[in-house]
Amino acid sequence: MKIAFEQSGETFACKPSMSVLQAMASLGRKGIPVGCLNGGCGVCKIKVVTGQYRCGPMSRAHVSEQEEADAMALACRTFPRSDLIVRVVGKMGKTVFRHAAGAGS
């Protein structure tokens, strides 16, 4: 499966058995901030813009039932069922993409 960041258009591959965050980190890519890796801290919060996926357990302190219904998830608990386009919405997301945009200038 292919995962694309809405903010940058950058893509990476992800097997259905791996979380979006695991796949990104295993390829040495950046884009989604990495926190606790077990659904408890909320640092890796994303919105799935397009595509099919399944989620493992996530802390309701970081993703409410309504947010989950609106395609918000934690990348460490998101497993693709198709190609995905994701938007990083966690607190650190703006910092990650601001640095990436400035790297080439």
Order of alpha helices (4+ residues) and beta strands (2+ residues): beta-beta-alpha-beta-beta-alpha-beta-beta-beta-alpha
